[in-house]
Amino acid sequence: MVLVPFTVYVDVTGLAIGSVYIGLSVDEPLAEKFSPTPGKVIGILNIPAIGVATPFGPTTVNVNVGPGDHYVILGIEFNITISAYRLQLKGAGTVVDKTFGLTELQYVYIAFNVDSNGNVKVISSGIIPPNGSPIVSSGGGSIFGTDITTAMSGMIGPLMEAMMPLMLISMMVNMMMSMVTGIIGMVK
């Protein structure tokens, strides 16, 4: 098996406040509603304001594959109205960077071959609709590979980066509540 790193970047401009799921699929089509499928969601993008492009990434995802033909698909699932979105997928020596407007939902992909020596060569790349498959794959690829410890150690950094602002806000709220409780106690 060979680890092939892919860098993912997404930004979404929302016409409403809400969440957008970021999905990645290896050797399987990515459905339009992929969030219920285990292992497809690699991030959640919270749109905090209307009309402002909100970024996700760049973040690196290691794909574990054996010899043969493989592909990686990057897409989004949204439950709010959006005006534009950008999907950027880098890996296997190529980049797909596309911006989409209020048109039909589209994803981006990179198809590649791994030879018996572990060399990676791009087959094709571009745009694909949900549930589409760019090539017939040898299969057997995954984001996590065979060792969940390796996968989790790679995810801890981005997870902590996402959680740090929430932890700081929680700490500030707790401090403010303690101060208010103390002031009320002094007034009585």
C-alpha positions in Angstrom: 0.0 0.0 0.0 1.1 3.6 -0.8 0.1 6.7 1.1 -0.7 9.5 -1.5 -1.3 12.9 0.2 -4.1 15.1 -1.2 -4.5 18.8 -0.1 -8.1 20.0 0.1 -9.3 23.6 0.1 -13.0 24.7 -0.1 -14.6 28.1 0.2 -18.4 28.8 0.2 -20.3 32.0 -0.1 -23.7 31.6 1.5 -26.9 33.4 1.0 -27.9 32.1 4.5 -26.2 31.2 7.7 -25.7 27.5 8.3 -23.4 24.5 7.8 -21.8 22.9 4.7 -20.3 19.4 4.8 -17.0 18.8 3.1 -16.8 15.3 1.6 -14.0 13.1 0.2 -14.4 9.7 -1.5 -11.8 7.2 -2.5 -12.6 4.7 -5.3 -16.3 5.2 -4.7 -18.8 7.8 -6.2 -19.7 10.6 -3.8 -23.5 11.0 -3.4 -25.3 14.3 -3.4 -26.3 13.7 0.3 -23.1 12.0 1.6 -23.2 13.2 5.3 -25.1 10.0 6.5 -22.4 7.8 5.0 -19.7 6.9 7.5 -16.2 8.0 6.5 -17.2 10.5 3.8 -17.3 13.8 5.8 -13.8 15.3 6.4 -15.0 18.6 7.7 -17.9 21.0 8.4 -17.8 24.6 7.3 -20.0 26.9 9.4 -21.2 29.9 7.3 -21.2 32.8 9.9 -22.4 35.7 7.6 -24.3 36.1 4.4 -22.3 37.0 1.3 -18.8 36.3 2.8 -16.6 33.6 1.4 -15.9 31.2 4.2 -12.8 28.9 3.8 -12.1 25.4 4.8 -8.4 24.3 4.7 -6.1 23.8 3.2 -5.8 20.5 5.0 -4.0 17.3 3.9 -5.7 13.9 3.7 -3.6 10.8 3.2 -5.1 8.3 0.9 -3.9 4.7 1.3 -4.0 2.7 -2.0 -2.5 -0.4 -3.6 -1.3 -0.9 -7.1 -3.9 -0.1 -9.8 -6.2 2.7 -10.9 -7.8 4.9 -8.3 -9.6 8.2 -7.9 -10.4 10.8 -5.2 -13.5 13.0 -5.4 -14.0 16.2 -3.4 -17.5 17.7 -2.9 -19.8 19.6 -0.7 -23.3 19.0 0.7 -25.3 22.0 1.7 -28.7 22.6 3.3 -28.6 26.4 2.9 -28.8 28.5 -0.2 -25.3 29.4 -1.5 -24.3 31.7 -4.3 -20.9 30.3 -5.1 -18.4 27.7 -4.0 -14.8 26.8 -4.8 -13.3 23.3 -4.7 -9.5 22.7 -4.9 -7.9 19.3 -4.8 -4.2 18.8 -5.1 -2.4 15.5 -5.3 -0.6 12.9 -7.4 1.3 15.8 -9.1 -1.8 17.8 -10.3 -4.3 20.4 -9.2 -8.0 20.8 -9.9 -9.3 24.2 -8.8 -12.8 25.1 -9.9 -15.3 27.8 -8.9 -19.0 27.1 -9.3 -22.0 29.5 -9.3 -25.7 28.9 -8.9 -25.6 26.0 -11.3 -26.1 22.3 -10.9 -24.0 20.7 -8.1 -20.6 19.5 -9.3 -17.6 17.9 -7.6 -13.9 17.7 -8.6 -11.7 14.6 -8.9 -8.3 13.3 -9.6 -7.8 9.8 -11.1 -4.4 8.2 -10.9 -2.5 4.9 -11.2 -0.1 3.4 -8.7 2.4 0.9 -10.3 3.9 -2.1 -8.6 6.9 0.0 -7.5 4.6 2.6 -5.8 5.0 5.3 -8.5 2.0 7.5 -8.9 0.9 8.8 -12.3 -2.2 11.0 -13.1 -4.8 9.4 -15.4 -7.3 12.3 -15.6 -8.8 15.1 -13.5 -11.7 17.5 -13.7 -15.3 18.0 -12.8 -17.8 15.2 -12.1 -21.5 15.2 -11.0 -22.6 13.6 -7.7 -22.7 9.8 -7.9 -20.3 9.9 -10.9 -17.3 7.7 -11.4 -14.5 9.0 -13.5 -12.8 5.6 -14.2 -13.2 1.9 -13.3 -11.2 1.6 -10.2 -9.1 -1.3 -8.9 -10.7 -0.5 -5.5 -9.3 -1.0 -2.1 -8.4 2.6 -1.4 -9.3 4.4 1.7 -8.7 7.6 3.7 -7.9 5.7 6.9 -5.9 2.8 5.5 -5.4 -0.2 7.8 -4.2 1.6 10.9 -6.7 3.9 12.7 -4.0 5.2 15.0 -2.1 6.7 12.0 -5.3 8.2 10.7 -6.2 9.7 14.1 -2.8 11.2 14.7 -3.1 13.0 11.3 -6.5 14.4 12.3 -5.7 15.6 15.8 -3.9 18.8 14.6 -6.8 20.1 12.4 -9.3 19.0 15.0 -7.6 21.0 17.8 -7.2 23.9 15.4 -11.0 23.9 14.9 -11.8 23.4 18.5 -9.5 26.0 20.0 -11.8 29.0 19.3 -14.7 27.2 20.8 -12.7 26.3 24.0 -11.6 29.9 24.4 -15.2 31.2 24.0 -16.4 28.7 26.6 -13.6 29.7 29.0 -14.5 33.4 28.6 -18.2 32.7 29.2 -17.4 30.8 32.3 -15.2 33.5 33.6 -17.9 36.2 33.0 -20.5 34.0 34.7 -18.2 33.7 37.7 -17.7 37.4 37.8 -21.5 38.1 37.6 -22.2 35.6 40.3 -19.5 37.2 42.5 -20.9 40.7 42.0 -24.5 39.5 42.7 -23.2 37.9 45.9 -21.5 41.2 47.0 -24.6 43.2 46.4 -26.8 41.0 48.6 
